[in-house]
Amino acid sequence: MQLTNSLKYVILVIRKGANTMATISLRVNDDELRLIQAYITANNLNMSAFIREAALDKIEDDFNLDKERIIRARDAAHTGKKYTFDEAWAEVGV
């Protein structure tokens, strides 16, 4: 896919409650805009909901990765070989 330098703005209006509204603008080039529009049309989606869900899914995935990394490190700490103070110094040659 050849990307062009021209950019389009996709303006998303996200409403939360009756009194709160946030607007997010997103820069995409012509090819990206066509791809996004084709996808949401083919899947009968709403542009705003699609972008919002994609962003929230990314955040959730990153949080899950961090949580999994922490769990793996904790498990490794509990299953790894443990050294006494003297053994640790002997291991490094002091």
N, C-alpha and C positions, 0 to 999 in steps of 0.2 A: 504494500500500500504506500503510495507516494503522498507525503504530507505537504500541505501548502503552508505558507507563512501567514496567510490571512487568518484572523481570529474572529470568532463570534462570541457573544456573551449569551449565556443562558442564565436567566434570572429566575431564581427560585424564591417563592414566598412561603414561609413556614409559619403556621399559626399555632400558638399554644394558649389555650384559654381564650376568654373573650377580649382581654385587654392587651395581650402581648403578641407582638409580631416581629419576626426577624427576617431579613432579606439577605440571601447569600448569592453573590455573583460568581460565576465560574467561567474562566476563559478556555475555549476549545477552538481548534482550527476547523475548517470546513469538513474535512474527512472525519474527524472525531464526532462532530455534531451529527453528520449523516449516519454514522455508525450507531450512536446513542439513540437517535430518533428511530432508526430502523428496528433496533432491538426493542424499544418500548412499544412501538406500534405492533410488531410481530407477537409480542407477549401481552398485549392489551394492558399496558401499565400506564401509570401517571408519572410524568417527568419528575415532579417534585418528590413524590413518594419513592421513586426508584433511586434518585440521588441520595436522599436522606437515608434509606435503608442500606445503600452501599457504603456510605460513610460510617454509619453505626456498626455495620458488620465488620468493617476494617478495625474499628476501635475494639470491638469485642474480641476479634481474633488476636490482636496484639496483647490485650489483657490476658487472654487464655495462654498465649505463648509465654508471657512473663510468669504466670502462675505455674505452668508446667516446668519452666526452667528452675524456678525456686524449689519446687517439689523434688525434681531430680537432684539438685544440689544438696538438699536436706537429706534425701535418701542415701546419696553417696557419702555424706559425712557420717551417717549412722552405720554404714556397712564397710567403710574404709578401714584400713589397718590403723590402729591407734598406737602411739608411741609415748613412752614415758619421757620426762625431761632429759634424762641421761641418754636414752636411746636416740632422741632427736639430735642432740649435740654430737653424739658419736656418728650418726648418719651423715652429718655435714663435715665431719672431720675436725671437730673442735675438742 
